[in-house]
Protein backbone atom coordinates (compact mmCIF):
# COMPACT_ATOMS: atom_id res chain seq x y z
CA UNK A 1 0.00 0.00 0.00
CA UNK A 2 1.26 3.51 -0.87
CA UNK A 3 1.08 6.32 1.68
CA UNK A 4 -0.85 9.09 -0.17
CA UNK A 5 0.19 12.18 1.80
CA UNK A 6 2.50 13.45 4.53
CA UNK A 7 6.24 13.16 5.12
CA UNK A 8 6.24 9.51 3.97
CA UNK A 9 4.19 10.23 0.81
CA UNK A 10 4.89 7.73 -1.95
CA UNK A 11 6.42 5.13 0.35
CA UNK A 12 5.17 1.61 -0.28
CA UNK A 13 4.34 -0.37 2.83
CA UNK A 14 2.99 -3.85 3.39
CA UNK A 15 -0.18 -4.23 5.44
CA UNK A 16 -1.20 -7.58 6.78
CA UNK A 17 -3.92 -8.46 9.22
CA UNK A 18 -2.49 -8.73 12.70
CA UNK A 19 0.75 -6.83 12.03
CA UNK A 20 2.20 -3.56 10.78
CA UNK A 21 -0.35 -1.70 12.91
CA UNK A 22 1.77 1.46 12.93
CA UNK A 23 1.88 1.56 9.12
CA UNK A 24 -1.86 1.01 8.91
CA UNK A 25 -2.37 3.87 11.35
CA UNK A 26 -0.14 6.15 9.24
CA UNK A 27 -2.09 5.38 6.08
CA UNK A 28 -5.39 6.04 7.87
CA UNK A 29 -4.11 9.34 9.27
CA UNK A 30 -2.79 10.35 5.84
CA UNK A 31 -6.16 9.70 4.22
CA UNK A 32 -7.93 11.66 6.94
CA UNK A 33 -5.51 14.57 6.45
CA UNK A 34 -6.10 14.56 2.70
CA UNK A 35 -9.87 14.59 3.21
CA UNK A 36 -9.60 17.49 5.66
CA UNK A 37 -7.53 19.46 3.15
CA UNK A 38 -10.16 18.80 0.47
CA UNK A 39 -12.93 20.02 2.77
CA UNK A 40 -10.90 23.12 3.70
CA UNK A 41 -10.35 23.96 0.04
CA UNK A 42 -14.03 23.39 -0.67
CA UNK A 43 -15.03 25.71 2.17
CA UNK A 44 -12.67 28.40 0.89
CA UNK A 45 -13.93 28.32 -2.69
CA UNK A 46 -17.59 27.70 -1.90
CA UNK A 47 -17.93 29.86 1.21
CA UNK A 48 -21.64 29.75 1.99
CA UNK A 49 -21.60 33.23 3.48
CA UNK A 50 -20.59 34.62 0.10
CA UNK A 51 -22.90 32.37 -1.91
CA UNK A 52 -26.14 32.50 0.06
CA UNK A 53 -28.38 35.55 0.19
CA UNK A 54 -28.65 37.22 3.59
CA UNK A 55 -32.28 36.22 4.05
CA UNK A 56 -31.31 32.55 3.69
CA UNK A 57 -28.25 32.48 5.93
CA UNK A 58 -30.39 32.00 9.04
CA UNK A 59 -32.81 29.54 7.42
CA UNK A 60 -33.40 26.41 9.52
CA UNK A 61 -36.05 23.73 9.87
CA UNK A 62 -37.14 25.36 13.13
CA UNK A 63 -37.88 28.77 11.63
CA UNK A 64 -39.57 27.42 8.50
CA UNK A 65 -43.26 28.37 8.70
CA UNK A 66 -45.40 26.07 6.55
CA UNK A 67 -48.85 27.43 5.73
CA UNK A 68 -50.39 24.50 3.86
CA UNK A 69 -50.18 20.74 3.48
CA UNK A 70 -47.73 20.82 0.56
CA UNK A 71 -45.28 22.86 2.65
CA UNK A 72 -45.73 20.61 5.68
CA UNK A 73 -45.03 17.58 3.47
CA UNK A 74 -42.00 19.27 1.92
CA UNK A 75 -40.56 20.01 5.37
CA UNK A 76 -41.05 16.39 6.47
CA UNK A 77 -39.28 15.12 3.36
CA UNK A 78 -36.39 17.55 3.85
CA UNK A 79 -35.99 16.60 7.51
CA UNK A 80 -36.17 12.91 6.61
CA UNK A 81 -33.43 13.41 4.01
CA UNK A 82 -31.07 14.59 6.76
CA UNK A 83 -32.28 12.01 9.28
CA UNK A 84 -31.57 8.96 7.08
CA UNK A 85 -28.62 10.44 5.17
CA UNK A 86 -26.14 7.83 4.04
CA UNK A 87 -23.57 9.06 1.54
CA UNK A 88 -23.33 5.59 0.02
CA UNK A 89 -27.06 5.47 -0.85
CA UNK A 90 -27.82 8.26 -3.28
CA UNK A 91 -31.05 10.25 -2.92
CA UNK A 92 -31.91 13.30 -5.00
CA UNK A 93 -34.60 15.88 -4.30
CA UNK A 94 -36.22 18.47 -6.56
CA UNK A 95 -38.18 21.21 -4.78
CA UNK A 96 -40.48 22.77 -7.38
CA UNK A 97 -42.83 25.72 -6.94
CA UNK A 98 -43.41 29.41 -7.46
CA UNK A 99 -41.37 32.21 -5.91
CA UNK A 100 -41.25 32.48 -2.13
CA UNK A 101 -42.83 29.17 -1.06
CA UNK A 102 -39.77 28.01 0.90
CA UNK A 103 -37.85 25.84 -1.57
CA UNK A 104 -34.48 27.46 -0.95
CA UNK A 105 -35.18 27.71 2.78
CA UNK A 106 -35.60 23.93 3.05
CA UNK A 107 -32.61 23.27 0.80
CA UNK A 108 -30.42 25.51 2.98
CA UNK A 109 -31.68 23.69 6.11
CA UNK A 110 -30.71 20.39 4.48
CA UNK A 111 -27.22 21.76 3.80
CA UNK A 112 -26.72 22.71 7.45
CA UNK A 113 -28.24 19.46 8.69
CA UNK A 114 -25.87 17.36 6.62
CA UNK A 115 -22.85 19.43 7.69
CA UNK A 116 -23.88 19.11 11.35
CA UNK A 117 -23.80 15.33 10.91
CA UNK A 118 -20.14 15.56 9.88
CA UNK A 119 -20.55 15.46 6.10
CA UNK A 120 -19.68 18.01 3.42
CA UNK A 121 -22.26 20.06 1.55
CA UNK A 122 -22.27 22.96 -0.90
CA UNK A 123 -25.20 25.32 -1.47
CA UNK A 124 -25.01 27.53 -4.57
CA UNK A 125 -27.39 28.95 -7.13
CA UNK A 126 -26.95 27.70 -10.66
CA UNK A 127 -26.33 31.21 -12.08
CA UNK A 128 -23.61 31.84 -9.46
CA UNK A 129 -22.03 28.47 -10.14
CA UNK A 130 -21.82 29.19 -13.85
CA UNK A 131 -20.24 32.54 -12.98
CA UNK A 132 -17.59 30.69 -10.95
CA UNK A 133 -16.81 28.56 -13.99
CA UNK A 134 -16.41 31.66 -16.16
CA UNK A 135 -14.12 33.23 -13.57
CA UNK A 136 -11.92 30.12 -13.60
CA UNK A 137 -11.04 30.86 -17.23
CA UNK A 138 -9.27 34.10 -16.25
CA UNK A 139 -5.49 33.83 -16.49
CA UNK A 140 -5.13 35.20 -12.94
CA UNK A 141 -7.52 32.63 -11.46
CA UNK A 142 -6.00 30.39 -8.78
CA UNK A 143 -8.46 27.60 -9.57
CA UNK A 144 -9.19 25.78 -12.81
CA UNK A 145 -12.40 24.43 -14.26
CA UNK A 146 -11.16 20.93 -13.45
CA UNK A 147 -10.61 21.93 -9.82
CA UNK A 148 -14.21 23.15 -9.60
CA UNK A 149 -15.56 19.89 -11.03
CA UNK A 150 -13.43 17.86 -8.60
CA UNK A 151 -14.65 19.90 -5.63
CA UNK A 152 -18.29 19.65 -6.69
CA UNK A 153 -17.92 15.90 -7.02
CA UNK A 154 -16.23 15.56 -3.64
CA UNK A 155 -19.20 17.16 -1.81
CA UNK A 156 -21.38 14.60 -0.07
CA UNK A 157 -24.36 16.82 -0.92
CA UNK A 158 -24.59 19.49 -3.61
CA UNK A 159 -27.54 21.89 -3.55
CA UNK A 160 -28.17 23.58 -6.91
CA UNK A 161 -30.57 26.42 -6.19
CA UNK A 162 -32.67 28.12 -8.88
CA UNK A 163 -32.27 25.51 -11.58
CA UNK A 164 -33.65 26.93 -14.82
CA UNK A 165 -32.86 30.54 -13.86
CA UNK A 166 -29.55 30.50 -15.74
CA UNK A 167 -29.19 32.54 -18.92
CA UNK A 168 -29.73 30.30 -21.92
CA UNK A 169 -26.73 29.68 -24.14
CA UNK A 170 -25.05 26.69 -25.72
CA UNK A 171 -22.16 27.01 -23.26
CA UNK A 172 -24.43 27.18 -20.17
CA UNK A 173 -26.40 24.12 -21.32
CA UNK A 174 -23.26 22.09 -21.94
CA UNK A 175 -21.68 23.15 -18.64
CA UNK A 176 -24.88 22.43 -16.74
CA UNK A 177 -25.10 18.99 -18.36
CA UNK A 178 -21.49 18.30 -17.38
CA UNK A 179 -22.15 19.24 -13.76
CA UNK A 180 -25.38 17.27 -13.48
CA UNK A 181 -23.94 14.27 -15.28
CA UNK A 182 -20.90 14.21 -13.00
CA UNK A 183 -23.21 14.06 -9.95
CA UNK A 184 -24.92 10.85 -11.03
CA UNK A 185 -24.87 8.43 -8.08
CA UNK A 186 -24.22 11.31 -5.64
CA UNK A 187 -26.66 13.22 -3.45
CA UNK A 188 -27.95 16.31 -5.22
CA UNK A 189 -30.77 18.65 -4.21
CA UNK A 190 -32.33 21.02 -6.74
CA UNK A 191 -34.76 23.90 -6.38
CA UNK A 192 -36.63 25.39 -9.30
CA UNK A 193 -39.39 27.90 -9.93
CA UNK A 194 -40.48 25.75 -12.86
CA UNK A 195 -43.06 22.97 -12.66
CA UNK A 196 -41.62 19.57 -13.67
CA UNK A 197 -43.06 19.64 -17.21
CA UNK A 198 -41.85 23.21 -17.76
CA UNK A 199 -38.44 22.30 -16.35
CA UNK A 200 -38.21 19.42 -18.81
CA UNK A 201 -38.84 21.85 -21.66
CA UNK A 202 -36.38 24.39 -20.23
CA UNK A 203 -33.51 21.94 -19.63
CA UNK A 204 -34.09 19.59 -22.52
CA UNK A 205 -34.64 15.86 -22.27
CA UNK A 206 -30.95 15.01 -21.77
CA UNK A 207 -30.44 17.21 -18.70
CA UNK A 208 -33.91 16.58 -17.28
CA UNK A 209 -33.48 12.80 -17.40
CA UNK A 210 -30.41 13.12 -15.19
CA UNK A 211 -32.09 15.47 -12.73
CA UNK A 212 -35.27 13.40 -12.43
CA UNK A 213 -34.38 9.73 -12.41
CA UNK A 214 -35.15 6.70 -10.25
CA UNK A 215 -33.10 8.17 -7.37
CA UNK A 216 -35.06 11.44 -7.42
CA UNK A 217 -38.08 12.55 -5.42
CA UNK A 218 -39.93 15.54 -6.89
CA UNK A 219 -41.55 17.72 -4.22
CA UNK A 220 -44.04 20.26 -5.58
CA UNK A 221 -44.76 23.11 -3.15
CA UNK A 222 -47.78 25.39 -3.36
CA UNK A 223 -48.57 28.59 -1.51
CA UNK A 224 -48.32 32.35 -1.45
CA UNK A 225 -45.05 34.23 -1.67
CA UNK A 226 -43.49 33.83 1.79
CA UNK A 227 -41.26 36.88 1.24
CA UNK A 228 -44.28 39.13 0.88
CA UNK A 229 -46.17 37.74 3.88
CA UNK A 230 -45.27 40.68 6.12
CA UNK A 231 -46.45 43.34 3.66
N, C-alpha and C positions, 0 to 999 in steps of 0.2 A: 504494500500500500504506500502511496506517495503522500507526504505531508504537503497540504495545499497552500499553507500560509505560515508566516512567522519566521523566526531565525533559522529554522531547519527546513524551510520551504524547498521542495524538490527532492528531499532525501527519501529514499525508498526503504521502508521498514517491513518486516514480516510480522503479521499478527496471527496468532493462533489462540484458540480457546484455551484458557487456563494459564496463559503465560504472556509475557510482553505487555503487562498491564500498563506500565508507564508509557509505552509507545502508543497504545490505544488511547490513553488519556490525552496525550499530546495531539493526536489526530482529531479527537473530539473537540478539544479546546480550540484548535486551529479552525475547524469548521464553524464553531460558534462565533469566533472572532470575525471570520469572513462574512457571516450572516449579519452581524452587528454593523459592520462597515457598510454593507449594502443598504441596510435600513437607514443608517445615518445619512448616506448619500441621497436616498429616496426622500427623506424628510427635508433635506436642504433644497432639493430641486422642486419638490412638490409640497412646499410649506402651506399647510391648509389655511393659515392666517392670511396668506397673500392670494389664495385661490378662491376662498369662500366669502361671499358677500356678508357684510356686517350683521344683517338681520338673520343670517343662518348660523353664525358662529356659536350662538348659545342654544341652538335647537337640540332638544332632547326628547326622549319618549315621554318624560314626565310633563313637559310643558306643551306637548302637542294637544290641541283641543278639537277632537272630532265632533262634528255637528250632525252627522248622519251615519247610517249603517255602512255605507261604502267606506267611509273614513275610519270607522271603528274596525272593520274587517281589515283594512290596509294596515292599521297600526298593529293588529294581532299578527299578521303575516310578517311584518318587519321585525317585531320583537321575537317571533319564533325563529326567524332567520338567524338572529344572533344567538339565541338560546341553543339551537342544535348545530351551530356552525362546526363543520369539520372540513378542513382545507383539502382533504383527500376525496371528498364527495361533493362534486360541483353542483351548485344551485345558482340559477340566474333569476333575477326579478326585473320586471318592467313595470314601473309606476306610470300610468297613463291617465291624463285628465287635463282640464282647462287650467288657466293661470290661477295660482293662489289657493289650490285645494290641499296643499301640504305634501306634495310629492317630494320635493327637495328636502323638506324638513325631516321626513322619515328616512330618506336616503342618508342624510347627514347623521342622524341618530344611529343608523346601522354602522356607519363608519366608526363612530366613537365606541359603539358597543363592541365591535370586533377588535379594535385597538386595545380596549380595556381588558380583553381576554388574552392579550399577549400576542396578537397577530398584527400583520401590517395591512394598511388600507390607504387608498388614495381617493380623494373626492375632487373632481374637477369637471367644469363644464366642457362640453365638446368644443365650442368656439375657442375657449381659452387653451385647450389642449392643442388644437390645430395651430394656434398662435405660437405655442412653445416649439412646435415642430418647425415653423417658419424661422423662428429666432435661431434655432440650431444650425441653420444654413449660413449664418453670418460668420465671416472669417475670424472674428474676435470671440466667438462663442466657445465656452469651456466645456461644452457637452455636445455630442454628435447626435444625429437622428438615431443611430444604432443604440447609443446609450439610453435614449428615452424609451425605445422599444424594450430593451432589457429590463429597465426599471419598472415599466408598466407590467411586464410579464412576471416580475418577481413579487409583485404585490399580491397578498393573499386574497384581497378584495379590491376591485377597481369599481368606483362609482363614476359613471359617465352621465352627468347632469345635462339636461336640455338637448337630448338627442333629436336631431331634425332642425335645430335652430341655426346650424352652421350655414354659412354662405355657400350656395351651390356652385361648384366648379368641378372640372374633371379631376384636378389635383386633390380637392377635399374629399371627393367620393373615393378615390383610390387610397388615400391615406386612412380614411375612416374604415374602409374594408380591411386594410392591413392590420389596423389596431384590433378591430373586432375579431378578425380571423385568428390573430395571434392569441386571443383570450379564450379560444375554444378549450373546454375542459377545465377552465378556471372560473372562480366566482366573479361574476360581473353583475352590477346593478345599474339599470338605466332609468332615467326619468324622461318623459316626453310630453309636450303639450298636444301631441297628435294622438288621435284614436288609432287603434291597431291597424285598421284598413288604410287610413290616411298615411300612417307611418310606412306601411308597405309600399305605397305609391311614392312617397318621398324618398325612401332609401333605395328602392329597387329590390327586386326579388333576391338577388345575391346577398346583399347586406342583411336584409330582413330575415332571411332563413337562418342566418347565424346568430342574430339577436334573439329571435323567437324559435327555439328548437325544443327537443324533448326535455331538456334540463331547465327550461324557462317557465316561470309562472307569471302570467300577465295580470296585473292588478289595476283595474279601472276605478278611478276615484271621481265621484261626483261632488257637487257642492258649489257654494258661492265663493267668491274671491276672498280668501282669508286675510289678505293684506289690506283689504278695504273695510274690514269688519268694524273698525273703530271710527269710521267716518260717517 
